[in-house]
Amino acid sequence: MGHVFISPLNWGLGHCTRDLPIIEELLTRGHEVTIGTSGNALALLKRECPQCNFIEFKDYPAPYSSSRFFLPHFAAGLPSLLMAISREKKRFDQILAKNRFDLIISDNRMNVYSNKIPSYFISHQLRFSMPRYLYPFEMMTMPFNSLFHRKFRGVIVPDIDPKKESKNLSGKLCSSNANATNCRAYYAGILTSTKKVAVDRDLDFLAIASGPEPQRTRLEEIILEQVQKLPGEKVVLLGSPQNEFHKMLDEHTTVHSYVSTEEKTLLMNRARFIIARSGYTTMMELAELETRHGLFTPTPGQTEQEYLSDYYARQGWFLSRSQYKMRLSEDVALAMQYHGFPEMTKTAENVKRLYDRVLKQHLH
């Protein structure tokens, strides 16, 4: 059977968790899988997929800013980011010299590819969202991305093809005007490791404070100031494993500094209403779970989350609020008028189709 190298970017856990269904499908089909990543992504995948081989393969530092001013910070760090991407290729060539692979899958790592081995790139961002006054630069991101895409046999997009379905999960982000990208794009549909389970939706509200610091802590403070005013049973997840605690704010409000992936999945299945950042991984989870009611608050300055929040509000799917203007009692009442994401084909079917139509041809 074939040997597959999979390398997710370690910018948060979103890249590795959306790769988990692909890894599990490959293992089920009898293939050998080697995973190259680092940090929290490496730790999570070692726990979830102990039967895989692992190589510590560091990537580049995430260009997140501790302030609202993400774009200036990103622009200032771009030269060092490009140098790190260049160094990544040299390190990957060293890995290739010591191992034999039949297929390479890179999740957002620009230089993890080979001219001799079929290589696929995973991304839902074929273009980047920028403020309206920077629209010319946004248009330039499509040919820029295509310079990297042309190095790969294909680009796997975890969303619905916008040419076939007008309402997809990532909006304009998964569309490109670059031929080199479009001729390689395979729209796989949503991919998430979060599974729907048969439990009662007996939790009225689940609030999740996540994202880079200090914005995560600021959101935590805002939620904890207001959450007790909401009616019913409430759980708050703080996403802070360094200082683990579990406490009750009152008889109907529980706060966990951190819970396991399994516990979080169960809480998300139980929740009737979810308050969260509008990161794309979370969005795929809510689409998989068919969560109908929620309130999104994008991380300040992260243009992708800000765009997605606005896009969903315009579609009538979910209400969005800046964390600085959040008034939970009022916002929840307004959010109940929205109806959630349209029905989408689920991960189990999507990943089987991805294997049969794209990956299987390279594996024997």
C-alpha angles and dihedrals in degrees: 000000000000129000115224128195114206122187120182122190112249098226098125120320098283096096096051095043093054088049092054095082090051092049091048092049091051092049091048089054090054100254127142114242128199118190123205116192141102146227120015092351091058092047093050095047092047088056096044098040109029091159091067127089115246134209121182102234114171121210133195127297116268110253094225120145125216088222136056090264100089099151098056089046091049093048092050091051097044097096092053090044091054090049090052091050089052091051089050091065092055092050092048092050087056090053091049091051090059100039141048117225132176096197137020124205117187120189103207095322103130100203101038098109142097132218089216101044125057105259129192130193123211119209139134090199110080085156133018126239117237135173115281093254089059095050094124088058091048089056089051091057091071097061088038091056091045090061087067096036092058089065090065133073090228145353115231110209116196094216143067119287105261090210090061101034123033096204112057132156102254099039114201093354093084094049125091137178092206114107092206088061099039095051089054100041119115113183105214100177123234118338119194137149091217110104130201112241131191103257133127117263091237098145113089098198136014116186119191122194108197144142136075122329140291090022092057091057092046091053089047090055093049093049095046091050092056112022097088090064090065116095124244133012115342136186125190121199114198100188092222110128095168093075104032119195141143122207144158118239088190136336091285102037124073124184123199120186087203140350133187122266090254093052092047091051091051092049091049090051091050097046121102092190128026128197111197150132115281096242113151094241091057090047092056089049092054091047090051092049093044091232106181104189131047148126122233127204114184121219104261112258096011099120096196093057092043091052094047092049091051093044093052092048091052090050091052092242105115138357118243129204133179108243088236092059098039117136102172100197093050096037094051091054090052093044091058088070090066120085108212132240120329115256113281136187107267131241098257092061094038095054093048090052091048090054095046097044103035118010105037095066090067097046128075 
